[in-house]
Amino acid sequence: MMTTMNIRIICRRSIIALAVVCGSQVAVSAVADDGTAKRLAAFLDQHCTACHGADTQEADVRLDRLTAADSGSETIRQWTQVVDAIESGEMPPEGEDRPDAAAVKRFVSEAGRFAERMRGEQPLALRRMNRREYQNTVHDLLGIDVPLMDLLPEDGSLQGFDNVADGLSISSVLMEQYLAAAAVAFEATIRRVQPLPVATRRAYLMQVKENIDSVDKKKGGTVAVDESFVKFTPGWPPARIDPAHPIEDGLYRCRVAVWPHDPGERTLSVALYVGSLFGPDAHRFIGIFDATGSSQQPRVIEFTVPMQQGDTIHIVPRIWPEHVTWRDKHEPRPGVGIAWVETDGPLDQAFPSLATQRLFGDVDHIRMEPERTISMRHRKRVPWHRVESERPREDVARIVRDLLPRAFRRPVDDAKAEPFVQLALDRLDAGRSFEQAVRAGVTAVLCAPQFLLLNSQPTVDDFTIASRLSYFLWSSQPDPQLIDLAAAGKLKDPAIRRAQVLRMLADPKRERFVENFLGQWLDLREIGFTTPDKKLYPEFDPLLQEAMLGETRSFFEHLIDEDGSVLNFIDSDFTFLNERLAKHYGIAGVRGNELFRKVALPGDSLRGGVLTHASVLKVTANGTTTSPIQRGNWVLDNLLGRPAPPPPPGVPAVEPDVRGATTIREQLDKHREIDSCNVCHRRIDPPGFALEAFDAIGGQRQWYRSIGDGEKLGRLPYRKGPDVETASRLADGRSFADFGGYRQRLLEDRDQVARAIATKLIVYATGRPLSLADRPAIDRIVAASGENLGLRSMILAIASSDVFIEP
């Protein structure tokens, strides 16, 4: 099976390579006969070839022969660099005659159309699912909720996303991992032990031996108040709720009774997680909840979640600012009182389980057969079941045939189904059990090219479009409504696709789009990769980091729901805050950490737009210092779509001086004396300097914090370092004094910002890298987004466009 798959992929890639060559050859004649080439050559001759022509090639760049060069991806790459340099104002350099804005716009537009024709037909964007898509798809297909993603390796990334075809390879090693993940998924569909009846288990915390011991020995400062266990910090000891632990796997309704102890002016909150009590297992994050009420009438938080035998609910106080006894003797120490915790379940009482019924079919001749007895911690000699059939051959064939069209996301005829059916029947004929035969068929389906690969058809039909819509907005397989529309041949109609996008964006599964797109476009997945230095940023805490993510996700969802302009990513007069983040930003009047609410920003506030979100400011820093280079590169790539090239080999990196002896501007001024560095730093440094107005955790600042030289600041662990300098000048000569001025310069580049955001969305939506040849299609999508450039309108325009349904 694996060998066949590898051969098919190699053959398909060979066909793609031939298609690219043929397409390029056709394009040469089309370009050669068009007057565009002469007009582009004339523009370059007038403005560029004096420095980049036959006699002089500054920076080893020669442009006088560019339009006559062979067509293909390398030529398009060169044209892309030229267009970026001219459109950004980087070239021609200062002191040379520059074309006016109308001439530049005309040149850029013609260069895009020239590249589009030069490229010819698009190659097939063949790609496999990434590991998040694989997990979501298997979960939705089989009705299970078992972790699968971590069984697969990290995916490659291209143009900022891990769902782009050229970044997703397949190897024999990867196929072995898919096989292992498929086996885990199959096992998760079968409930082996008949569940106990629903039972409620409640733990009163001050009746648990370990909690009593913690209070008696004053571990972590814990105390008992009105029969509640009061914790002051997220650290040791944990709040033990052993009597409430589930005694078997299943779905549980959980309730946690908490209240605030001596909160003062703060809102006290708790983070809830579900998972093992000890060990390195990843815990499922439930959410942040405000502790309200009193010891006599605590708040009861309720949620439903799958739990395994012995799992606990981790109840972690989130208190800010934390009470530090040597500093804050004027007030009692705030803590979270935990009165009781209960679990109610298992709520999923079906036996066979719903997942078993979904896979094997809810038919009379499929039954759960006791195989042996086992001993569990709380149950002895419990029957362990396997799935059996009174008509094994008939059922094996039926199960595999029923699964195939759902897994392959399209109808499957008998000829294509036969190899999978026969594989399962061969296991049965070899003496394997009914369940083992089904397992072989199911795992083969879950490792098949038709399941793993997206955009795999040589032509785009309605079923391919259904998958593109679902993997764009849900990161998973199409639902029955999309499949029905595909079967009726309706998804080639842009109006139908628009209606489906609106429906899908109103579905809870759109959270996957929000998380996966934002996580990669804005690098939010990396928010936990660095831990801020405790001496430089003692105010940082996990509650703040969780709030950072909440602001950006809420902001993005609001723009979708209200069709807010994508220019709000640059500047807005509102944001979404909870109490912790509002205090971090110095904005009063926001209470509660559990919910994020839309907040109008003061007129003199620097906040507004994602560049001022603490989440973005944290992921563009290293936890200790900020670097204009890192942040400048981030802005060029993520918000302007003009990433800077990598640094020349052998040039040392510029590291900010945390001891405060030299400023980053002084270091960069020296660095830019190197000619090979100055070319790129003219583009990189200005946005980076503007963002020096914010520190490594997103706080506003007028001066740097230092752990060496500088003015002492009372008992604070850091010192006052040099003043921050934010003024700079863009490569096109426009200057600004501060971050507000830079933001205004970005808004002046309205078209470029809109095009860059549209490009990010298109790459994510299609799984295809884009180049200058896609510029006309991108411009059409931006134009279709309306004068307001609404985010929802832009998403609708992408789904309605021709580029979305290209092979």
N, C-alpha and C positions, 0 to 999 in steps of 0.2 A: 504493500500500500504506500509506504514512504518512498520507495524507489519510483513507483509510477508517478507520485506527486512531483518529485524532483524533476523527472523527465518532462512532465507537462509544463512546469514553470520555465525550464530552460528553453523548451521549444517556443513557448509563448513569448519569452523575451527576445528570442531570435526573430520572430515575426515582427515584434515591435521595432527592433533595430532596423529591419528592412523597410518598414513603413516610414520611419524617420528619414532614411536615406532617399527613398522614393519621393517623399513629400518635399525634401529640400531641393531635389533636382527639378521638380516641377516649379518650385518657387523661384529658382534662378531666372528662368525665362520670363516669368511674370514680372519680376522686379526689373529685369534688364530693359523691358519695353515701356517702363513707366517713367514719366518725367520727374517723379519724386526724387529719384536717386540724384539727378542733376541738381535739383534745388538744394538737397541736403549737402551735396559736395560744395556747392557755391557758398553756403552758409559757413561750412568749416573752413573753406579757403579764405573767406573774408575775416573770420574771427579767431581761427585756431592754428592754421598750418604755418604761420610765421614762427611759432615756437614748437610745433609738432608736425613738421613737414619733412620734405626730402633733405633739406640742409641742416635742420636743427631738430633734435628729438629730446626735448626736456623731459626728465623723469622716464626716459626710454619709451615715450609714447609717440607713435606716428599715426597721423589721421588722414594724410592726403590720399591714401589708398584704401581707406576703410570701406567705402561704398562698393569698391570693386573686389573686395575680399570674397572668399568662398562663403556661401551661406551655411548656416548651422548654428549650434548653440554657442560656440566660441565667439562668433561674430556678433550674435545677439548680446552676449555678455559684455563685449567691448562697447557696443552701442549703448547699453544700459549705463555703463560708467560715464560715458560722454554726456548723455542726457542728464544724469544726476548732477554732474559737475556744472553744467550750464544752467539747468533749472534752479539749482540752489544758489546761484550767483557766485559759486566758488571760482568758476572760470567764465570768461577771461579774467585774469588777476587784476587787482587794483593798478591803476596807471595805464591800462590798455583800454582801447575803445570797446565799449560794451554794447551789445544789441539792446534795443528797447524791449519793453515787456511784451508787446504784441508780436515782435519777431521771435522772441524766445518761445512764446506760446505756440506759434505756428510751427516752429522747428520741432518742438517736442511732440506735437500732435502728428506731424508727418513722419517723424522717426518711429513713433509707435505703429502707425499703419504700415510703414516700410518693413519693420521687424515682423509684424503679423503675417504679411505676405511671404516674407523670406522664410519663415518657419514652416509654412505649409500646413498640412493636416496635423492635428494633435496626436501624439502617441497614446495608446491605451493606458489609463492611469491605474494599472493593476496594482493592488495592494492587499495586504492581509489586515485582519483586525489587529489593533494594538491590544495590549493585555487588559486594559480597562473595558474596552468594547467586548472582548472575549468573555470576561466575567459577567458583564451585564447581559449579554446575549444568552449565555448558558443559563443564567438565573431566570430570565424571562421565558426562555424556551421550555425549561424543565420545571419551573415553579419551585426553585430551591433558593437557599440563602447561605451557602457555604463559601468561605473565602477561597478564591482561585487565583487571584491576581498575583499573589506573592509566590506562586508555584512557577511563574513564568519570568524570564529575565526582563530587565528594563528595555524599553523600546528606543530605537534611534529617533533623532529629531532632525527635521529639515525645515528651514524658514520658520523656526520657532515652534513647530507642532510635531507631536508624535504620531500623527495619523496621515502623514504624507508618504506617498507610494515609495519614493526612492530611499526613504529612511527606514523601511520595514522589510528586512530580508528574511529568508527562510533557510534553515539548515537542518541537517539530520539531528543535531543536538537539540535544536528547538522542537523538532517533531517529537522527540522522546519526551520532552517536557509537556507538550500538548497532550500526549498520550496519558501521562501521569495525571494531568489536570482533568482529563475526560473521565478517567477511572474514579477520581474523587467525586466528580459531579454525579456519575451514575450511582455511586453508593449513597449519596445524599438523597436520592429520590426514594429510598426504601427505609421505612421505619421498621426496625427489626423486633422491637419490643412493644407489646400493646400498652398504651399509656395508662397510668393510674387515673382514677377519677380526679376531676378538678378539685384542688385543695388550696386553702389559704394558709400561708405560713407567715407569722408575724414575729419580728424580733423587737422587744423593748430594750433599747440599748443599755440601760443601766441595770439590766438583769443578765447581761452577757459577761461572763467571767473575765475575758480579756479587757473589756472596757473598764470594769471595776478595778482591775489591776493597774490600768493606765492612770486612772484618777488617783488611786491610793499612792502610787509612786510618782505622781505629777509628771508623767511622760508628756513632753511637748506642751506642758502647761495645762493639760486638759483638766476640766472640773465637771462636777455633777451639779446641775441646777434643776430643781423640780422634776427629778427623775429623767432628765435629759442629759445626754453626753455632749459636752460643749468643747468644740475644737477651735483653735485660734489660727492655725497655720495649715497649709496643704501637706505638710510633711508627716513624719512618724509621730504617733502611731496611727494606723488606719482605724476608721470606725468599723468595728466588727459587728456583723449582722448574721452570724452563722445560723441561727435558728430559721432565718428566712431564705437560706440558700435553696435553690431548686434541687430536688433529689433525682431528677432525670431531665433529659433534653426536651425542649418544647418551646412554645410561645407563652409568654407570661405577661400578665398585667401587673405592673409594679407601682407601689405607692411609697413615698418618702415624706415623712413629717418633719419639717424644719422650722426654725424661728430665729430671729436675730437677738443676740445677747449683747447688751450695751453698745448699740450701733453708733451712738453719737449722731453726727450729721451725715454719716455714710449710708449707702445702701449696701447691705451685706448680701452676698450671692454664693451659690454653690455650683460647681461643675459636677455633672453626673456622668459616670462611665460604667459600662458593664463588661465584665471579663473575669479572668482568674484572679484569685486573691494574691497569689505570689507568682513569681516567674516573669519571663520577658515577653509573654504573649501580648500582642497589640490589643488594646481595649477599644470597645465601640463607644464613641462619644455620643452621649444623648443630648446634651445641651447645657446652657447656662441658665440658672433659675434664681430669681430673687427670693431671699428668705424674708418672709413677712409673718405677721401674726404675733403670737406670744407663746410662752411655755404652756399656757392653759389651752390656747386655741392656735396651734401651729398651722402653718400652710401645708397642705397636702399636695405634693407634686405627683402626677399620675402619667404613666406612659406604658406602651406595650412594645415588647422587644423579644426576639429569640434569645434564649439562654441555654447554656449547657449545664449538665449536672455539676453542682458545686460552685458555679459562678457566683460572684458577689456583685453588689452595686457599690462602686467607689464614690464616696461622698466627699468632695474636696472643697474646702472653703476657699472662696475668692474674695479677699478683703483688701481694699486699697483706700487710703494708704494703710499699710499694716502698722499696728501699734507696736512701737519699739520702746521698751520700758525705760531705757536710759535717756530717751529723748522726750517722751510724751507722758510725763508723770501727772499731768493735769487732768487726765481723763482715764476712765476704766478701759481695760483692754477689750476690744470688740471681738466677738466670736460667733460661731454658728451652732445653735443648739439642735441636736438631732434626737427627737423623741422616740420614734419607732419607724420601722421599715417592714413592708410586707410584699410578698409575691403571691400571685393568684394564678394557678395553672396546673398542668399544661392546658391551654385553651384549645389547642388543635387536637381534638379527640378522635379524628377520623382514623380508622384502621381497617384496611390499608390507608396510608396517608394520602392526602390530596395529590401530592407529587407522584406517588405510585399509581394512583388512578389515572392521572394525566398521561403518564408514559405507557403503562401497560393496558389501559382501557378499563372502564368501569363495567366489566362483564361478569356474568355468573361463573364462568369456568376458570377465571383467574382468582386464586385464593392465596392467603398467607398460611403456609404450612410450618408447624413447629419442626425445627431441625435438631435442637439440643436445648439443654437448660444452662443458664449462666447464673452467677451470683453477682449482684450489684451491692453497692454499699448499704442500701436501705431495703433491698429486696433479695430474697434467697430463692434459688431454683426457679428463675424466671424463664419461660419459654422464649427461645431465640428463633425467629421465623425467617424463612426464605419464600420467594415468590414461586408458585407452581401453577401449571396449567393442565387442564384435562385434554387440551388439544394443542400440544406444544408446537408442532410444525406450522399449523395454521396460525397460531398466535405469534410465533416468531416472525413470520413473514408479514403479518398484519401490522405488528408494532413497528417494524423497520420502515415499511411502506408509509405508514401514517406519519412517522417522524420526519421522513425525508423532505417533503414539501415545506414543512414548517421550518426545518433547519436550513434548507437551501433557499428559502424565501421566494419560492416560485414553484410552479407545477413541475413534477418529475415523472417522466414517462417510464413505462415498464423496462425498457432497455437500459436506461440510466440507473434505475433502482436495482436491477438484477444483481450486479456485483455485490452490493451491500447485503441484500437478502441472502444471496448464496453464501457469503462469508459466515453469516450467523447460522444458517442451516448446516453448513459444514461442521461447525462446532457441535451442533446437536448430533449429527451423524457420527462424530468422533467420540461420542459418549459423554460429552459435557452436559451439565444440567440445563434445564430450560433457562434459568436466570443467567447462567454463564454465556449461553448462546445469545441472549438478548444483549448482555453486556458487550459482547464482541461487536455486534451490529451497531450499537449506540456509540461506542467509542470510535469505531471506524467512521461513522457519520460526523462526529465532532472533531475529527482530524482530517476530514476530506477537504480538498481544494475548494469545492463548491460551498463549503461552510466557512472556511477560514478566509477566503479571498473575497474582496469587494471589487466592484467594477470589473469583474472577470469576463463579462460577455463581450464578444467582438462588436456587437451593436448594442446601443442603449435602448432597451425596451421599457415598458411601464413597470415591470418588476424591479429593474435596476433603479429606476427613479424612486420607487417606493423605499428601497434600501438607502438611497442617498439622502432622502428626506429624514429617515429615522436615525441614521447614524450621524447626521448633521445636528439634529436637535435633541435626540434622546440617547445617543451613543449606544444604540442597541437595535435589535431587529424591528421590522415594521409590525404594527399591530393589525388585527383583522380588518379594520376599516381601510387601511392603506392597501392591504393585499386585495381586498374586494374591488377597490377602485382600479388597481393595476389589472386585475382579471377582466374588468370591463373596458380596459383600454382608455381610461380617462385622464391619466396623470401626465400625458404630453400636453394637456391643455394648461397654459400658465394660470388661468383663473382658478382651476381646480387645485393646482399646487398652492396658490396663495391662500385659498380657503383652508387647506390642510395645515399650512404653516401656522395660521391663526389658531386653529384647534390645538395643535401640538404645543404651541407656546403657552396655552392655558392649562396644560396638563402638568401634574406634579413632576413628571419625569423630565421636565425642562430644567430641573435643578442640575441634572448631569451636564447639560450644555453650559449653564452658568459656571459650574465648578471646573469643568475641563477646559473651556475656552479661556476664562479668566485666569485659571491656574497656569496656563502657558503663555497667553498674550502678555499678561502683566507679571508673570513669574511668581504668582502667589503660592505655587507649590513649594517654593524655596523659602517660605517665610520662617520655617523652623530650622533651617540649616545653620543659622548663626545664633549665638547667644550673646546679647549685649554685655559688655564689660561691666561688672558690678560696681567698680569704683567710678567709672565715668557716667554710668546710667543707673544709679541705685533705684530710681523710680520705676524701672521696667519690671513688669510682672506678667504671668501668663494671662491674666484677665485682660490686660492691654493688648496682647498679641491676638487673643480671640476676638477682641473688639475691632482690631484692625481689619480682619477678614470680613467681619459683619458689615462694616461700613461700605467696603468696595462691592461686595455682593449685593447688598440692598440697593446701592446706587445704580448698579448695572440693571437689576431687575426693574427698578423704577423707570429707567429709560426705555426698556422694552415695553412695559405696560402702558406707559403714557406716550410712546413714540417720541421720546425726547431727542433733541438734536445730538449727534455725535460730537459736536463742538463742546457739549457739556463735559466731555472728557478733558478738555483743555481748561475750561473755566465755567463755573456755575455759581449761582447765588444761593445754593442750598447744598446740603449733604445729609447723610444719615448717621445719627449718633446714638450711643447709649451714655450713661452717666460717666463711666470710666474714660471713654474717649473724649467726651466733652470737656472733662476736667483737664485732660492732657492737652487739648487744644485751647484751654482758657475760655471756654464758652459756658456761660452760666444758664441755669434754668432747666437742665435735663436731669431727670431722676429715673433710676432703675437701669440695671445692666442687662436684663433679660431680653428686652425688645429694642429694636432700632426704629427711630422715628425721623421723619423728614424735618430738618431744622433749617430755618432761614439764617443765612450767615450775616453777621454784622457788616455794614458797608466798608469798614476799614480792615476787614479780615483778609489775610493772605490765602485762607483756605478756599477751596472750590476747584473742582476738576481732580482727576486721579493723580496728577503730579504732586498734589498736596496731601494725598491720602497717606497716612502713616504706614499702611501696608506696602505701598510702592516704595516709600522712602526707606523702609527697613530692608526690603529685598535688594535694593540698589546700594546697600552699604554692607560692611563686613562685621557689624556688631560692635566694633571699636571706633573706627574712623569712617569718614565719607571720602570718596574720591571723585573729583570732577570728571575724571576719565571714565570711570565705571558708569556714573550717572549720565554723562553726556552720550556715551555709546548707547545706553538704554533708550534715551529719548530719540536719537537718530534712527534706531532700528524699530522700536515699538510704536512710536507716535508719528514719525515722519517717513518711515519706510525707506530710509537711506543709510543702511548700516555702513560703518566705517570699515575699511580693510584691516586685517590683522597687523600688528606692529612689525617693523622690519626685524629680521633675525639679529640677535646679538645686542639689541638695545635694552638696557635694564629697565624694569618697571619702576614707576614713581610711587613710592609708598609714603603716605602722610606721616608726619612726625607727631606722635601722640604726646611727646614730652614738651611740645610747645616751643622748641628752639627756632624752628623755621616754619613758615606758612606754606600751605600747598601751592599757593600762587607763586611764591618765590621759587619753589622747586620746579613747577611747570614752566616758568619763564626761562629757567636755565635749560630745561629739557628741550624747549622749542628752539633753542639755538642750533640744534641738529637739523639740517635742512630736510632730511628724509622724514623727520618727525613732524616738522612744522606744517607740512602740507595737510596732514590729517588732523592735527590738533587745532587748526583754524576752524574746523567743523565741530570737533568733539568738545573742546573746552568751554565754549560759551554757554550751552545749556547746563553743563556741569557746574560752572561757576554760579549760575543763577540759582541752582538747587542747593548751593552751600548755605542758603538761608534756613535750611532744615538739617537737623542732626540725624544720627544713625537710627533713632527710634521715632523720627517724624516730628520732633518738637521744633518750634521756631527758635532761632538763636541770633544773637548779635555778635557773639564771640565764641571761640572754640573752648571746649573743656580740655584741661591738661592734667596729667598726672606727674608732671615734672615742674618746669618753670611756670611762673605766673603768680597772680595775686591769690592769697588764701581767702577762702570764703567760709569763715566760721568753722563749724564742725563737718562741713561737707567733705567727702573723700576726694574731690577733684578741685582743681584750681581754675581761675579765670585766665585763659590763654589769649592769644592774639585776636584782634577783631576780625570778623568775617568780611570778605570783600566779594561782592556779587556782580559788580559792573563788568561788562565785556562788550565785544563787538562781533557780530556774526560774519561769516565768510563773505557775504554779499555787501558788507560795509555798514549795515544797520547796527546801531548801538543801543544799549539799554543800561540802566543804572542799578536795577534790582530785579528780584524775581517777578514782581508785578509788571515791570517793563518787558521782561522776556516773554511772559505769558501773552502780552499784547502783540508782540512780534509773531508768536505762534498763531494767534487769531488772524493776523494779516495773511497768513499762509493757509487760509481756509480750505482751498481746493486740495492742497497737498495733504493736509491732515485728514480730510474726508477720504481721499484716495488711499492713504496708508491704512486707515481703519477698514475700509472696504476690502483692501487686499488681504489683510489678516483674516477677515471673515471668509473670503472666498477660498483661501488656502485651506482653512479649517473645514469648510463645507464640502470641498471637492476632493481633498486629499491629493492635490496636484500642486507642485511648485509653480510659481508665476514668474514671468520675466517681462521685459519691455514689450515683447510681442503680444502680451495680454493687456497692454495699456488701453487700447480702444474699448475692449470689453469692460474693463474696470470703470472707465469714464462713463460708459452707458449705464452701468449700475449706479454710480454716484448720481447721475442725472435723474435716474428713475426714483431716487430716494426723496426727491422733492426739494424745494427751496429750503425747507427746514432741516434737511439732512437727518431725518428721523432714524433712530436705530432700528426700530421695528420695520420701518419702510425699507431700509437697506437690506435687512434680512429677507423680506418679501421679494425685493428686487432680485436678489441673488437666486432665490429658489425659482423665480419666474424667468430667469435669463437663459440664453442659449448656452452659456459657459457651464451652467449647472447640469445640462443634459448632454454635453459632449462626451465622446467615448473615453 
